[in-house]
Amino acid sequence: MRKPGPRCGTPLLYSGELQVRPELEAVANLLKSQPYTAIPGWRDDGTWELWTVKGDGQTSPRIISGPDTPFSSREAALEAGARWWAAQQEHEA
């Protein structure tokens, strides 16, 4: 059994064993190369979720956040991500 890396997230319960939700694994992989991403909502109702990451995990904590607001489309979620990223860059400048 592979030992998972440190993560937070709502776990799933399988046969009495806690496991990280599969979409969290996908988000973590996508956020290795970009500061935000959009994935289909966990409710499977056609909504999309925005997930963001701050920090690099080496010189600062790596914090993955999401989803707090459902979006009606992938494009809407990514537009919100672009606004979030621009605000982060402005704040750091």
N, C-alpha and C positions, 0 to 999 in steps of 0.2 A: 504494500500500500504506500503510495507516494504521500509525503508529508507536505501539506499546503503551506504557502507562505502566509505571513501575517496579513489578515484581511478582516474587515468588518462588513457586515451585511446580514440581511435576514436569511437565516439558514433554512434549508428544507429538512424535513424529518423523514428518513427512509429506514424502516425496520428498526426504529429506536436509535439510529445513528444520525448525528447532525452533519450535514454536508453543505458546502457553499452552493448557492443557486447557480445553475449553469450560465445564466446571463451575466452574472457578476464576473465569472471567468472571462467571458467574451469582452466585457467592458474593460477589465484590467489589461487584457492584451491590446485592445485598440488604443488605450490611453498611454501605452508605452511610447508611441510615436507622435502623439498629438495632444493638445491640452483639453479638448472636449470632443464629444461624439454623441450621436443620437442612435438609440436602438428602439425597436418596437416595445410598447408598454407591456408590463407583466400581466395586465388584466386581459390581454388578448382582445381588446375592444377597438382596435384600429388607431389608438393613440400612440404617441412617441414620447420617449423620455430623453432629457438632456442629462448627460453625465460629464463632470468636469474633474480635473486634477490640478492640484497645486503642490509645489515642492518636487524635489528630485529624488528624495529618499536617501541621499548621500549627505548633502550639506544642510538640508532642511527636511522636515517630515514630509512624506508623500501622502497627501490627503485626497481621497477620491470621494466626490459628493454627487448625489443624485438620488432619485428623481424627486423633486418637490412639486413640480407643475407638469401635468400632462399637456402635450401639444397635439394639435389636430393633424400635423404632417411632419415628415422628416425635415423638410425644408424649414418649417417654422421653428423646430427645435434647433436646427443648425444656425439659423439666424439669431436666435437667443444666445447660442453659444458664442457666436462671433461678437455680439454686444458684450457678453460677459468677459471674453478674452481682451477686447479693446479696453474695457474698464480696468482690468487687472494690469495691463501694460501702462495705462495712464497713471494708475496708483503707484506703480513701481518707479516711474520716471521722476 
